[in-house]
Amino acid sequence: MKRIAGLTDLRIGGSYLNLDGGFDSRHNREAIFNAGLIPNIKEYPRNRKVAKSGRKRLFAAAIHSLRLRVERTFAWEYKFKRLLLRFEFIQQRHYGMKLMAYTLINLRHFCGA
C-alpha cells in the first residue's frame, strides 16, 4: 500500500487503517504505526474473562462502523452471482446490472420481503 501511495503521490500519513480483530497483535500495530498510519483495530479478547491490564488501545468505533457498512454492501452484492463473476465485459452493462441489483436489495429491505 505504501509503494502504490508513493507512486501516485498520495499522502497517507496520519490516516486510519481499519482492520478486523483477527489482525490485533503488537507486531501489526507497530508496523502500521511505523508506516505513518493510525491503526484502528478492534481489540480481540482471546477468550479472556478479565480485561487485559495496561493502556487501552486506540479504537475509533465511528470509523470502524463505516467499514462494516462497506462489508455489508459487498455481502449483499455477493448474492448476485452474475455481478460477482462479471459476465458482462462492457462497463456500462455491468454498471446497469449493479444498479438493478442495488434496486432489488433496497426493495427487499424497505418492503420487508
Secondary structure as the mmCIF struct_conf table of DSSP 4:
data_model
#
loop_
_struct_conf.conf_type_id
_struct_conf.id
_struct_conf.beg_label_comp_id
_struct_conf.beg_label_asym_id
_struct_conf.beg_label_seq_id
_struct_conf.end_label_comp_id
_struct_conf.end_label_asym_id
_struct_conf.end_label_seq_id
HELX_RH_AL_P HELX_RH_AL_P1 LYS A 2 LEU A 7
TURN_TY1_P TURN_TY1_P1 THR A 8 ASP A 9
TURN_TY1_P TURN_TY1_P2 GLY A 13 GLY A 14
STRN STRN1 TYR A 16 LEU A 19
HELX_RH_3T_P HELX_RH_3T_P1 GLY A 21 PHE A 23
BEND BEND1 SER A 25 SER A 25
HELX_RH_AL_P HELX_RH_AL_P2 ARG A 26 ASN A 34
TURN_TY1_P TURN_TY1_P3 ALA A 35 GLY A 36
STRN STRN2 ILE A 38 ILE A 41
HELX_LH_PP_P HELX_LH_PP_P1 LYS A 42 TYR A 44
TURN_TY1_P TURN_TY1_P4 ARG A 46 ASN A 47
BEND BEND2 LYS A 49 VAL A 50
HELX_LH_PP_P HELX_LH_PP_P2 ALA A 51 SER A 53
BEND BEND3 GLY A 54 ARG A 55
HELX_LH_PP_P HELX_LH_PP_P3 LYS A 56 LEU A 58
HELX_RH_AL_P HELX_RH_AL_P3 ALA A 61 TYR A 78
TURN_TY1_P TURN_TY1_P5 LYS A 79 LYS A 79
HELX_RH_AL_P HELX_RH_AL_P4 LYS A 81 LEU A 85
TURN_TY1_P TURN_TY1_P6 ARG A 86 ARG A 86
BEND BEND4 ILE A 90 ILE A 90
HELX_RH_AL_P HELX_RH_AL_P5 GLN A 91 CYS A 111
TURN_TY1_P TURN_TY1_P7 GLY A 112 GLY A 112
#
